[in-house]
Amino acid sequence: MIIIFRSIISILLLSSISAHQFFISNTEIQFKAEDQKAEILIQVFTHDINLLLENANFKTVNLGTDKESDNIDIFLVNYLSDNFVIQEYRWAYLGKEVGVEHTVFFLEIQQFALSDKIVILNSIFMDLYSQQRNIVNFYNDREVQSANMTINQPVFSFGF
């Protein structure tokens, strides 16, 4: 009886530890006035990338390794292109770092200039989770602005 009870407790603990409890991403946009560019880092949970890829029938066993299929990067760039948009600009995909817990995407916009208003759509993973929140921090020489995008408000206007 004690062994069965311990087994049940162990299973419950493991399932609660491995369950994905947070639905959040963090995006850092650093405006480099001297270079006229914006450097963008998007940090997400690797678990979310795996789920996204599995839903699209990709095998994720080689994700982040030399054996990773080129089709995965193509899929992810297309996904980001649809779900992370900075109005009037096209970003370039520089690559990604896949870790056990987090994955970071590296993007860049050349010939970037601050205007009175910069509108950003960030709906990453909102198609997977209705509770998804995407935090965007925009840094420039003068200030930092932050936004919290949700499924009800995936767009934010930064004013400068």
C-alpha positions in Angstrom: 0.0 0.0 0.0 2.8 2.4 0.9 4.6 1.6 -2.4 1.5 2.3 -4.4 0.9 5.6 -2.5 4.6 6.7 -3.1 4.2 5.8 -6.8 1.1 7.9 -7.1 2.8 10.8 -5.3 5.9 10.5 -7.6 3.8 10.5 -10.7 1.8 13.6 -9.6 5.0 15.4 -8.7 6.7 14.6 -12.0 3.6 15.6 -14.0 3.3 18.9 -12.2 7.0 19.7 -12.6 7.0 18.8 -16.3 3.7 20.5 -17.0 4.1 23.8 -18.8 2.7 26.5 -16.5 3.9 29.7 -18.2 2.7 31.1 -21.5 5.1 34.0 -22.0 7.7 35.2 -24.4 10.2 38.1 -24.0 11.3 40.3 -26.9 14.1 42.8 -26.6 14.5 45.4 -29.4 17.6 47.5 -29.2 17.8 50.5 -31.5 21.4 51.4 -32.5 21.2 55.0 -33.7 24.9 55.1 -34.8 24.4 52.0 -37.0 20.8 52.8 -38.0 19.7 49.3 -37.1 17.5 47.4 -34.7 18.8 44.3 -33.0 16.0 41.9 -31.9 16.1 39.0 -29.5 13.0 36.9 -29.0 13.2 34.4 -26.1 10.6 31.6 -25.9 10.2 28.3 -24.1 11.8 25.5 -26.1 8.7 23.4 -25.1 6.6 25.8 -27.1 8.8 25.5 -30.2 8.6 21.7 -29.9 4.8 21.8 -29.7 4.6 24.2 -32.6 6.8 22.0 -34.7 5.1 18.7 -33.7 1.7 20.3 -34.6 3.2 20.9 -38.1 4.4 17.3 -38.3 8.1 18.0 -37.8 10.3 15.6 -35.8 12.0 17.7 -33.1 14.6 15.1 -31.9 17.4 17.0 -33.7 16.2 20.5 -32.9 19.2 22.8 -32.2 21.8 20.2 -33.5 23.8 19.9 -36.7 21.3 17.2 -37.8 18.4 19.6 -37.7 16.5 19.8 -40.9 16.7 23.1 -42.9 13.0 22.9 -43.3 12.6 23.6 -39.5 14.3 27.0 -39.8 12.2 27.8 -42.9 9.1 26.9 -41.0 10.1 29.0 -38.0 11.1 32.0 -40.1 7.7 31.9 -41.8 5.9 31.5 -38.5 7.8 34.5 -37.0 7.1 36.5 -40.2 3.4 36.0 -39.7 3.4 36.6 -35.9 6.1 39.2 -35.3 5.7 42.3 -37.4 7.2 45.8 -37.0 5.1 48.0 -39.2 6.9 49.2 -42.4 10.0 47.1 -41.7 11.2 43.7 -42.7 13.6 42.0 -40.3 16.3 39.6 -41.3 16.7 36.2 -39.5 20.2 35.8 -38.2 19.7 32.4 -36.4 18.7 30.8 -33.1 20.1 29.2 -30.0 18.2 26.3 -28.7 18.6 25.4 -25.1 16.9 22.9 -22.9 14.5 25.5 -21.3 14.7 28.4 -23.7 15.2 29.2 -27.3 16.4 32.6 -28.5 15.8 34.0 -32.0 18.2 36.6 -33.4 16.7 39.2 -35.8 17.9 42.4 -37.2 16.6 45.4 -39.2 19.0 47.4 -41.3 18.2 51.1 -42.1 15.9 51.4 -39.0 14.9 54.9 -37.8 12.8 56.0 -35.0 9.5 57.7 -36.0 6.8 59.2 -33.9 5.0 55.9 -33.7 6.2 52.3 -34.2 3.5 49.7 -34.3 4.4 46.1 -33.4 2.3 42.9 -33.7 3.5 40.1 -31.5 1.1 37.1 -31.6 3.7 34.4 -31.2 2.1 31.2 -29.7 -1.3 32.9 -29.4 -2.5 30.2 -31.8 -1.3 27.6 -29.3 -2.4 29.2 -26.0 -5.2 31.6 -25.3 -3.3 32.7 -22.1 -0.1 33.6 -24.0 1.6 36.9 -23.1 4.3 38.5 -25.2 6.4 41.1 -23.5 8.2 43.5 -25.7 10.9 45.9 -24.4 12.0 48.6 -26.8 15.3 50.3 -26.0 16.7 53.5 -27.6 19.3 56.1 -26.5 16.7 58.1 -24.5 14.3 55.6 -22.9 12.9 52.1 -22.5 9.3 51.3 -23.4 7.5 48.1 -22.6 4.4 46.4 -23.8 2.5 43.3 -22.8 0.7 41.7 -25.8 -2.2 39.3 -25.3 -4.7 37.5 -27.5 -7.1 40.4 -27.1 -4.4 43.0 -27.8 -1.6 41.6 -29.9 -0.6 45.0 -31.3 1.1 47.9 -29.5 2.1 51.3 -30.6 5.3 52.6 -29.2 5.6 56.5 -29.3 8.8 58.4 -29.5 
